[in-house]
Amino acid sequence: MKIETRKKAGEPCCTGTVVGVSGDQLTTTGDKGEKNHYTVASDAKITCQDKPGKLKDLKKGSMVSMTMCQDDKNKILAIDCD
């Protein structure tokens, strides 16, 4: 995953484990097991194992790294999936 690249660029980034996807909504769990709910931007860049992907390609249990919108920390602009 490209977490370090995003941190250097100054973009907010976080990681999690996919719990579910519904429409443009992504639910993940964090390090402490807490559930987090996000809206994925319609033009979000999604990559799965370094290949272009779609939100529906994210499977339950997959680890993801997410780049968040500067103005809205619940809106995802990019997702890298392992």
C-alpha positions, -999 to +999 in steps of 0.1 A: +000+000+000+011+036-006+004+050+028+038+068+031+034+086-002+001+101+009+014+112+043+043+130+027+018+148+004+000+161+035-033+143+028-052+128+056-050+090+055-062+061+076-064+023+074-091-002+083-107-036+076-137-037+053-169-046+070-193-038+042-201-018+011-236-004+002-240+020-027-214+048-021-210+039+016-180+020+030-179+006+066-146-004+081-133-014+115-103+004+131-075-008+152-096-010+183-126-027+166-146+005+163-169+008+132-163+037+109-187+048+082-176+068+051-190+081+019-169+073-012-167+101-038-181+092-071-147+099-088-127+082-061-096+063-073-098+027-062-070+002-066-070-034-056-037-052-055-022-024-076-049-027-103-078-003-110-109-014-092-144-004-082-160+000-048-180-032-053-146-050-056-138-045-019-145-076+000-153-081+037-121-086+056-099-068+032-074-043+045-077-008+030-058+024+031-080+055+025-073+091+015-098+114+030-111+148+018-094+177+035-127+194+043-147+163+052-129+135+070-159+111+063-155+114+025-130+092+008-111+103-023-089+072-028-087+036-016-059+011-019-069-025-011-045-053-004 
